[in-house]
């Protein structure tokens, strides 16, 4: 019997729902469907442990394994099973669960697992008909579901630590320990405030890991500094939504860009970062700029609708990423940040970056 959580069951729901709908519809930055654009689905490709399967949409769904036709199933069966599955996902409170009725249908349509077998971020590949270009591109997607807990875009680690140097401040060991022993709910923000109240000046010097820094520089040479400003803004203010933090940084213009003609320097560069992270860049691995097989996201909304974002429509994809993410505080003890420390008689402080999708 197949068992999974809400996010995992959402992958099978996506397959059933799209085959029942027979089309993809892109979304805007607020995850609302763009009503004037529809991509008819030609077929859905899924890799299973027991082979590669094509779900081609004709009058019926034709399931093909290689060149061999396996069976035909009416589209209405996928529509019905999608409705049943959605109801279970949204009403069951267990962390993980099995669904015998859906399990039986999955076996019938050659789905042996909840998650498609893949070495990349791609969860599903869809061949669409582009009515503007009259082409049939194969688009790869990662599935993000609002039916379970919000997923991360960029996971925290020591790889995502930013190091700041504290100047204009001499601290005794007692003062250093007093600041580090602040244990309030907003302890890192309060430690930063304590440093500032004593006259300390906090300036970014480098990321903790060279690979992450070089990945950022590859995307844009000023990204380490820009991202360090946003991270500092997050830990020293009450805001967490990335779009709001970015707006604050744009107002302060810490890198002194020439904005006399209203060039959106910060906005543009952060959107580039988010797109590269979404499509393959990881802090711990050398980033070549080569996107993996996935080209976008399918969002399973909490009402059961599915909208797509793809590099194929880059502007909508970037706006979605910026407007639906936030920074959050990961475990400071696990990732070793949020405390003053001395090296060569100089003071330093680390802050960490983690980006999560908002619900």
C-alpha positions as a Markdown table, in Angstrom:
| # | Residue | x | y | z |
|---|---|---|---|---|
| 1 | Unk | 0.0 | 0.0 | 0.0 |
| 2 | Unk | 1.4 | 3.4 | -1.0 |
| 3 | Unk | 1.7 | 5.9 | 1.9 |
| 4 | Unk | 2.6 | 9.6 | 1.6 |
| 5 | Unk | 2.2 | 13.1 | 3.0 |
| 6 | Unk | 0.0 | 15.8 | 1.5 |
| 7 | Unk | 2.8 | 17.2 | -0.6 |
| 8 | Unk | 3.6 | 13.8 | -2.1 |
| 9 | Unk | -0.1 | 13.0 | -2.8 |
| 10 | Unk | -0.3 | 16.4 | -4.5 |
| 11 | Unk | 2.0 | 15.0 | -7.2 |
| 12 | Unk | -0.5 | 12.3 | -8.2 |
| 13 | Unk | -3.3 | 14.8 | -7.8 |
| 14 | Unk | -1.5 | 17.1 | -10.3 |
| 15 | Unk | -1.2 | 14.2 | -12.8 |
| 16 | Unk | -4.9 | 13.3 | -12.6 |
| 17 | Unk | -6.1 | 16.9 | -12.5 |
| 18 | Unk | -4.1 | 18.0 | -15.6 |
| 19 | Unk | -5.2 | 14.9 | -17.6 |
| 20 | Unk | -8.8 | 15.7 | -16.7 |
| 21 | Unk | -8.5 | 19.4 | -17.5 |
| 22 | Unk | -6.6 | 18.8 | -20.7 |
| 23 | Unk | -4.8 | 22.2 | -20.6 |
| 24 | Unk | -2.3 | 24.3 | -18.6 |
| 25 | Unk | -3.0 | 27.9 | -17.5 |
| 26 | Unk | -0.2 | 30.3 | -16.4 |
| 27 | Unk | -0.6 | 32.4 | -13.3 |
| 28 | Unk | 0.3 | 36.0 | -12.3 |
| 29 | Unk | 2.3 | 37.1 | -9.3 |
| 30 | Unk | -0.7 | 36.6 | -7.0 |
| 31 | Unk | -1.2 | 33.0 | -8.2 |
| 32 | Unk | -4.3 | 33.9 | -10.2 |
| 33 | Unk | -4.9 | 32.4 | -13.6 |
| 34 | Unk | -4.1 | 34.6 | -16.6 |
| 35 | Unk | -7.4 | 34.2 | -18.4 |
| 36 | Unk | -6.2 | 35.0 | -21.9 |
| 37 | Unk | -3.6 | 32.3 | -22.1 |
| 38 | Unk | -4.3 | 28.5 | -22.3 |
| 39 | Unk | -1.8 | 25.8 | -23.3 |
| 40 | Unk | -3.6 | 22.6 | -24.5 |
| 41 | Unk | -1.8 | 19.5 | -23.2 |
| 42 | Unk | -0.7 | 17.1 | -25.9 |
| 43 | Unk | 0.8 | 14.5 | -23.5 |
| 44 | Unk | 2.3 | 14.1 | -20.0 |
| 45 | Unk | 5.5 | 12.2 | -19.6 |
| 46 | Unk | 6.3 | 10.4 | -16.3 |
| 47 | Unk | 9.3 | 8.2 | -15.4 |
| 48 | Unk | 8.5 | 5.3 | -13.1 |
| 49 | Unk | 10.8 | 2.7 | -11.7 |
| 50 | Unk | 9.2 | 0.2 | -14.1 |
| 51 | Unk | 9.6 | 2.3 | -17.2 |
| 52 | Unk | 8.8 | 5.6 | -19.0 |
| 53 | Unk | 5.1 | 6.3 | -19.7 |
| 54 | Unk | 3.4 | 8.8 | -22.0 |
| 55 | Unk | -0.2 | 9.9 | -21.1 |
| 56 | Unk | -1.4 | 11.2 | -24.5 |
| 57 | Unk | -4.7 | 13.1 | -24.7 |
| 58 | Unk | -7.0 | 12.2 | -27.5 |
| 59 | Unk | -10.7 | 11.6 | -27.1 |
| 60 | Unk | -9.6 | 9.2 | -24.3 |
| 61 | Unk | -6.4 | 9.1 | -22.4 |
| 62 | Unk | -4.0 | 6.8 | -24.2 |
| 63 | Unk | -1.3 | 5.4 | -21.9 |
| 64 | Unk | 1.8 | 4.3 | -23.8 |
| 65 | Unk | 4.9 | 2.5 | -22.6 |
| 66 | Unk | 7.6 | 3.0 | -25.2 |
| 67 | Unk | 6.0 | 2.3 | -28.6 |
| 68 | Unk | 3.6 | -0.2 | -27.1 |
| 69 | Unk | 0.0 | 0.9 | -26.5 |
| 70 | Unk | -1.0 | -0.3 | -23.0 |
| 71 | Unk | -4.6 | 0.8 | -22.5 |
| 72 | Unk | -7.1 | 3.6 | -23.0 |
| 73 | Unk | -9.0 | 5.2 | -20.1 |
| 74 | Unk | -11.8 | 7.8 | -20.4 |
| 75 | Unk | -10.8 | 11.3 | -19.3 |
| 76 | Unk | -13.7 | 11.4 | -16.9 |
| 77 | Unk | -12.0 | 8.7 | -14.7 |
| 78 | Unk | -9.0 | 11.0 | -14.1 |
| 79 | Unk | -11.4 | 13.9 | -13.4 |
| 80 | Unk | -13.3 | 11.8 | -10.9 |
| 81 | Unk | -10.2 | 10.4 | -9.2 |
| 82 | Unk | -8.7 | 13.9 | -8.9 |
| 83 | Unk | -11.8 | 15.1 | -7.1 |
| 84 | Unk | -11.8 | 12.2 | -4.7 |
| 85 | Unk | -8.1 | 12.6 | -4.1 |
| 86 | Unk | -8.4 | 16.4 | -3.4 |
| 87 | Unk | -11.1 | 15.8 | -0.9 |
| 88 | Unk | -8.9 | 13.2 | 1.0 |
| 89 | Unk | -5.8 | 15.5 | 0.9 |
| 90 | Unk | -7.8 | 18.4 | 2.3 |
| 91 | Unk | -9.7 | 16.6 | 5.0 |
| 92 | Unk | -7.3 | 14.0 | 6.4 |
| 93 | Unk | -5.3 | 15.4 | 9.3 |
| 94 | Unk | -2.7 | 12.6 | 9.6 |
| 95 | Unk | 0.9 | 13.5 | 8.6 |
| 96 | Unk | 1.0 | 10.5 | 6.3 |
| 97 | Unk | -1.8 | 8.3 | 5.0 |
| 98 | Unk | -2.7 | 5.7 | 2.4 |
| 99 | Unk | -5.7 | 5.7 | 0.1 |
| 100 | Unk | -6.7 | 2.2 | -1.1 |
| 101 | Unk | -9.2 | 3.5 | -3.8 |
| 102 | Unk | -6.5 | 5.8 | -5.3 |
| 103 | Unk | -3.8 | 3.1 | -4.9 |
| 104 | Unk | -5.9 | 0.8 | -7.0 |
| 105 | Unk | -6.4 | 3.4 | -9.8 |
| 106 | Unk | -2.7 | 4.3 | -9.7 |
| 107 | Unk | -1.8 | 0.7 | -10.4 |
| 108 | Unk | -4.2 | 0.6 | -13.2 |
| 109 | Unk | -2.6 | 3.7 | -14.9 |
| 110 | Unk | 0.9 | 2.5 | -14.3 |
| 111 | Unk | 1.9 | 4.8 | -11.4 |
| 112 | Unk | 3.9 | 2.7 | -9.0 |
| 113 | Unk | 4.9 | 5.6 | -6.7 |
| 114 | Unk | 3.8 | 9.0 | -5.6 |
| 115 | Unk | 6.9 | 10.8 | -6.7 |
| 116 | Unk | 8.2 | 10.3 | -10.2 |
| 117 | Unk | 11.7 | 8.9 | -10.5 |
| 118 | Unk | 14.0 | 11.7 | -11.4 |
| 119 | Unk | 17.6 | 12.8 | -10.7 |
| 120 | Unk | 16.7 | 16.5 | -11.3 |
| 121 | Unk | 14.2 | 18.9 | -9.8 |
| 122 | Unk | 11.7 | 17.9 | -12.5 |
| 123 | Unk | 8.5 | 16.2 | -11.1 |
| 124 | Unk | 6.6 | 16.1 | -14.3 |
| 125 | Unk | 7.1 | 16.8 | -18.1 |
| 126 | Unk | 4.3 | 18.1 | -20.2 |
| 127 | Unk | 4.2 | 18.6 | -24.0 |
| 128 | Unk | 1.9 | 21.5 | -24.8 |
| 129 | Unk | 0.6 | 23.1 | -27.9 |
| 130 | Unk | 1.7 | 26.7 | -28.2 |
| 131 | Unk | -1.0 | 28.4 | -30.2 |
| 132 | Unk | 1.1 | 31.5 | -30.8 |
| 133 | Unk | 4.2 | 29.8 | -32.2 |
| 134 | Unk | 2.3 | 26.6 | -33.4 |
| 135 | Unk | 5.1 | 24.6 | -31.7 |
| 136 | Unk | 4.9 | 21.7 | -29.2 |
| 137 | Unk | 7.6 | 22.2 | -26.6 |
| 138 | Unk | 8.2 | 19.7 | -23.8 |
| 139 | Unk | 8.2 | 21.7 | -20.5 |
| 140 | Unk | 9.6 | 20.4 | -17.2 |
| 141 | Unk | 8.0 | 21.4 | -13.9 |
| 142 | Unk | 8.6 | 21.0 | -10.2 |
| 143 | Unk | 5.3 | 20.7 | -8.3 |
| 144 | Unk | 4.7 | 23.0 | -5.3 |
| 145 | Unk | 1.6 | 22.3 | -3.3 |
| 146 | Unk | -0.3 | 24.7 | -1.0 |
| 147 | Unk | -2.2 | 21.7 | 0.4 |
| 148 | Unk | 0.6 | 20.8 | 2.8 |
| 149 | Unk | 3.3 | 22.8 | 4.6 |
| 150 | Unk | 5.0 | 25.6 | 2.6 |
| 151 | Unk | 8.2 | 24.3 | 1.0 |
| 152 | Unk | 11.6 | 26.1 | 1.0 |
| 153 | Unk | 13.1 | 27.7 | -2.1 |
| 154 | Unk | 16.6 | 28.0 | -0.6 |
| 155 | Unk | 17.5 | 25.7 | 2.3 |
| 156 | Unk | 19.6 | 27.0 | 5.2 |
| 157 | Unk | 23.0 | 25.6 | 6.0 |
| 158 | Unk | 26.4 | 26.9 | 7.0 |
| 159 | Unk | 26.7 | 27.3 | 3.3 |
| 160 | Unk | 24.2 | 30.2 | 3.4 |
| 161 | Unk | 25.9 | 32.2 | 6.3 |
| 162 | Unk | 26.9 | 35.8 | 5.8 |
| 163 | Unk | 29.8 | 37.2 | 7.9 |
| 164 | Unk | 29.7 | 40.8 | 9.1 |
| 165 | Unk | 32.6 | 42.6 | 10.8 |
| 166 | Unk | 31.8 | 44.8 | 13.9 |
| 167 | Unk | 33.9 | 47.9 | 14.0 |
| 168 | Unk | 33.9 | 51.0 | 16.2 |
| 169 | Unk | 33.4 | 48.8 | 19.2 |
| 170 | Unk | 35.6 | 47.3 | 22.0 |
| 171 | Unk | 33.9 | 44.7 | 24.1 |
| 172 | Unk | 35.1 | 43.0 | 27.2 |
| 173 | Unk | 34.5 | 39.2 | 27.5 |
| 174 | Unk | 31.7 | 40.0 | 29.9 |
| 175 | Unk | 30.0 | 42.4 | 27.4 |
| 176 | Unk | 30.4 | 39.8 | 24.6 |
| 177 | Unk | 28.9 | 37.1 | 26.8 |
| 178 | Unk | 26.1 | 39.3 | 27.9 |
| 179 | Unk | 25.0 | 40.0 | 24.3 |
| 180 | Unk | 25.4 | 36.4 | 23.3 |
| 181 | Unk | 23.2 | 35.3 | 26.3 |
| 182 | Unk | 20.2 | 37.3 | 25.1 |
| 183 | Unk | 17.6 | 34.6 | 24.9 |
| 184 | Unk | 14.5 | 36.5 | 23.9 |
| 185 | Unk | 12.1 | 35.2 | 21.2 |
| 186 | Unk | 13.7 | 37.7 | 18.8 |
| 187 | Unk | 17.2 | 37.0 | 20.2 |
| 188 | Unk | 19.2 | 37.7 | 17.0 |
| 189 | Unk | 17.4 | 41.0 | 16.3 |
| 190 | Unk | 17.9 | 42.0 | 20.0 |
| 191 | Unk | 21.6 | 41.1 | 19.8 |
| 192 | Unk | 22.0 | 43.2 | 16.7 |
| 193 | Unk | 20.2 | 46.1 | 18.5 |
| 194 | Unk | 22.5 | 45.7 | 21.5 |
| 195 | Unk | 25.6 | 45.9 | 19.3 |
| 196 | Unk | 24.2 | 49.0 | 17.6 |
| 197 | Unk | 23.2 | 50.6 | 20.9 |
| 198 | Unk | 26.8 | 50.4 | 22.0 |
| 199 | Unk | 28.0 | 52.2 | 18.9 |
| 200 | Unk | 29.0 | 49.1 | 16.9 |
| 201 | Unk | 29.1 | 49.4 | 13.1 |
| 202 | Unk | 28.1 | 46.2 | 11.3 |
| 203 | Unk | 29.4 | 45.7 | 7.7 |
| 204 | Unk | 29.3 | 42.7 | 5.5 |
| 205 | Unk | 32.7 | 41.2 | 4.5 |
| 206 | Unk | 32.1 | 37.8 | 2.9 |
| 207 | Unk | 30.0 | 34.7 | 2.8 |
| 208 | Unk | 31.2 | 31.8 | 5.0 |
| 209 | Unk | 31.6 | 29.5 | 2.0 |
| 210 | Unk | 33.5 | 30.5 | -1.2 |
| 211 | Unk | 31.4 | 28.3 | -3.6 |
| 212 | Unk | 28.2 | 30.1 | -2.6 |
| 213 | Unk | 29.9 | 33.5 | -3.0 |
| 214 | Unk | 31.2 | 32.5 | -6.5 |
| 215 | Unk | 27.8 | 31.2 | -7.4 |
| 216 | Unk | 26.2 | 34.6 | -6.6 |
| 217 | Unk | 29.0 | 36.5 | -8.4 |
| 218 | Unk | 28.4 | 34.3 | -11.5 |
| 219 | Unk | 24.7 | 35.5 | -11.5 |
| 220 | Unk | 25.7 | 39.1 | -10.8 |
| 221 | Unk | 28.9 | 40.5 | -9.4 |
| 222 | Unk | 27.1 | 42.6 | -6.8 |
| 223 | Unk | 24.7 | 39.9 | -5.5 |
| 224 | Unk | 26.7 | 39.0 | -2.4 |
| 225 | Unk | 26.5 | 42.6 | -1.1 |
| 226 | Unk | 22.9 | 43.0 | -2.1 |
| 227 | Unk | 21.8 | 39.8 | -0.5 |
| 228 | Unk | 23.8 | 40.6 | 2.6 |
| 229 | Unk | 21.9 | 43.9 | 2.9 |
| 230 | Unk | 18.6 | 42.1 | 2.5 |
| 231 | Unk | 19.6 | 39.5 | 5.1 |
| 232 | Unk | 20.6 | 42.2 | 7.6 |
| 233 | Unk | 17.4 | 44.1 | 6.9 |
| 234 | Unk | 15.4 | 40.9 | 7.8 |
| 235 | Unk | 17.2 | 40.3 | 11.1 |
| 236 | Unk | 17.0 | 43.9 | 12.2 |
| 237 | Unk | 13.4 | 44.7 | 11.3 |
| 238 | Unk | 10.0 | 43.1 | 11.6 |
| 239 | Unk | 9.5 | 42.3 | 8.0 |
| 240 | Unk | 10.0 | 38.9 | 6.4 |
| 241 | Unk | 8.3 | 39.0 | 2.9 |
| 242 | Unk | 11.1 | 39.2 | 0.3 |
| 243 | Unk | 9.2 | 41.8 | -1.8 |
| 244 | Unk | 8.9 | 44.1 | 1.3 |
| 245 | Unk | 12.5 | 43.7 | 2.3 |
| 246 | Unk | 13.6 | 44.4 | -1.2 |
| 247 | Unk | 11.4 | 47.6 | -1.2 |
| 248 | Unk | 13.1 | 48.8 | 2.0 |
| 249 | Unk | 16.6 | 48.2 | 0.5 |
| 250 | Unk | 15.6 | 50.0 | -2.7 |
| 251 | Unk | 14.6 | 53.0 | -0.6 |
| 252 | Unk | 17.9 | 53.0 | 1.3 |
| 253 | Unk | 20.0 | 52.2 | -1.9 |
| 254 | Unk | 23.0 | 51.0 | 0.2 |
| 255 | Unk | 25.1 | 50.2 | -2.9 |
| 256 | Unk | 24.7 | 53.8 | -4.1 |
| 257 | Unk | 23.4 | 52.9 | -7.6 |
| 258 | Unk | 22.5 | 55.7 | -9.9 |
| 259 | Unk | 18.7 | 55.6 | -9.6 |
| 260 | Unk | 18.0 | 59.0 | -11.1 |
| 261 | Unk | 16.3 | 57.3 | -14.1 |
| 262 | Unk | 14.5 | 54.8 | -11.9 |
| 263 | Unk | 16.5 | 51.8 | -12.9 |
| 264 | Unk | 15.3 | 48.8 | -10.8 |
| 265 | Unk | 18.8 | 47.5 | -10.0 |
| 266 | Unk | 17.9 | 45.6 | -6.8 |
| 267 | Unk | 14.7 | 44.1 | -8.1 |
| 268 | Unk | 16.2 | 42.9 | -11.3 |
| 269 | Unk | 19.2 | 41.2 | -9.7 |
| 270 | Unk | 17.2 | 39.5 | -7.0 |
| 271 | Unk | 14.8 | 38.1 | -9.5 |
| 272 | Unk | 17.7 | 36.7 | -11.4 |
| 273 | Unk | 18.9 | 35.0 | -8.2 |
| 274 | Unk | 15.4 | 33.6 | -7.4 |
| 275 | Unk | 15.1 | 32.2 | -10.9 |
| 276 | Unk | 18.5 | 30.5 | -10.8 |
| 277 | Unk | 17.8 | 29.0 | -7.3 |
| 278 | Unk | 14.4 | 27.8 | -8.5 |
| 279 | Unk | 15.9 | 26.1 | -11.5 |
| 280 | Unk | 18.9 | 24.5 | -10.1 |
| 281 | Unk | 21.4 | 26.6 | -8.2 |
| 282 | Unk | 22.4 | 25.2 | -4.8 |
| 283 | Unk | 24.8 | 27.0 | -2.4 |
| 284 | Unk | 27.0 | 24.0 | -1.9 |
| 285 | Unk | 27.6 | 23.1 | -5.5 |
| 286 | Unk | 29.4 | 25.0 | -8.3 |
| 287 | Unk | 26.7 | 26.7 | -10.4 |
| 288 | Unk | 27.4 | 26.8 | -14.2 |
| 289 | Unk | 24.2 | 28.7 | -15.1 |
| 290 | Unk | 22.9 | 25.6 | -16.8 |
| 291 | Unk | 19.3 | 25.0 | -15.8 |
| 292 | Unk | 18.4 | 21.4 | -15.2 |
| 293 | Unk | 15.5 | 19.6 | -16.9 |
| 294 | Unk | 12.9 | 21.6 | -15.0 |
| 295 | Unk | 11.9 | 24.9 | -16.4 |
| 296 | Unk | 9.2 | 26.0 | -14.0 |
| 297 | Unk | 6.7 | 25.3 | -11.3 |
| 298 | Unk | 3.2 | 23.9 | -11.1 |
| 299 | Unk | 1.4 | 25.4 | -8.1 |
| 300 | Unk | -1.4 | 23.3 | -6.6 |
| 301 | Unk | -3.6 | 25.9 | -5.0 |
| 302 | Unk | -5.6 | 25.4 | -1.8 |
| 303 | Unk | -8.8 | 25.4 | -3.8 |
| 304 | Unk | -7.6 | 22.6 | -6.1 |
| 305 | Unk | -6.8 | 24.7 | -9.1 |
| 306 | Unk | -3.4 | 24.4 | -10.8 |
| 307 | Unk | -1.4 | 27.2 | -12.3 |
| 308 | Unk | 1.9 | 27.1 | -14.1 |
| 309 | Unk | 5.0 | 29.3 | -14.1 |
| 310 | Unk | 7.7 | 28.6 | -16.6 |
| 311 | Unk | 10.9 | 30.1 | -17.9 |
| 312 | Unk | 8.9 | 30.0 | -21.1 |
| 313 | Unk | 7.0 | 33.0 | -19.6 |
| 314 | Unk | 9.9 | 34.5 | -17.7 |
| 315 | Unk | 8.3 | 37.7 | -16.4 |
| 316 | Unk | 5.4 | 35.9 | -14.7 |
| 317 | Unk | 7.7 | 33.3 | -13.3 |
| 318 | Unk | 10.0 | 35.9 | -11.7 |
| 319 | Unk | 7.1 | 38.0 | -10.4 |
| 320 | Unk | 5.6 | 34.9 | -8.8 |
| 321 | Unk | 8.9 | 34.0 | -7.1 |
| 322 | Unk | 9.5 | 37.4 | -5.7 |
| 323 | Unk | 5.9 | 38.0 | -4.5 |
| 324 | Unk | 5.4 | 34.6 | -2.9 |
| 325 | Unk | 8.6 | 34.1 | -0.8 |
| 326 | Unk | 9.8 | 35.2 | 2.6 |
| 327 | Unk | 13.0 | 35.0 | 4.6 |
| 328 | Unk | 12.9 | 33.0 | 7.8 |
| 329 | Unk | 15.2 | 32.2 | 10.7 |
| 330 | Unk | 16.6 | 28.7 | 10.7 |
| 331 | Unk | 18.2 | 27.0 | 13.7 |
| 332 | Unk | 21.1 | 29.2 | 14.8 |
| 333 | Unk | 22.7 | 26.4 | 16.8 |
| 334 | Unk | 22.6 | 23.9 | 14.0 |
| 335 | Unk | 23.9 | 26.4 | 11.4 |
| 336 | Unk | 26.3 | 28.3 | 13.7 |
| 337 | Unk | 25.2 | 31.9 | 13.4 |
| 338 | Unk | 23.7 | 34.8 | 15.5 |
| 339 | Unk | 26.5 | 35.1 | 18.0 |
| 340 | Unk | 29.4 | 37.5 | 18.4 |
| 341 | Unk | 32.8 | 36.0 | 18.1 |
| 342 | Unk | 36.5 | 37.1 | 18.0 |
| 343 | Unk | 39.2 | 36.3 | 15.5 |
| 344 | Unk | 42.6 | 38.0 | 15.7 |
| 345 | Unk | 41.2 | 40.4 | 18.2 |
| 346 | Unk | 38.5 | 41.5 | 15.8 |
| 347 | Unk | 34.7 | 41.1 | 16.3 |
| 348 | Unk | 32.4 | 39.3 | 13.8 |
| 349 | Unk | 28.8 | 38.2 | 13.6 |
| 350 | Unk | 27.1 | 35.7 | 11.2 |
| 351 | Unk | 23.6 | 35.9 | 9.8 |
| 352 | Unk | 21.9 | 33.1 | 7.8 |
| 353 | Unk | 19.7 | 33.0 | 4.7 |
| 354 | Unk | 16.8 | 30.7 | 4.3 |
| 355 | Unk | 14.0 | 31.4 | 1.8 |
| 356 | Unk | 10.6 | 29.8 | 2.1 |
| 357 | Unk | 7.4 | 30.1 | 0.0 |
| 358 | Unk | 4.5 | 31.8 | 1.8 |
| 359 | Unk | 1.3 | 29.9 | 2.3 |
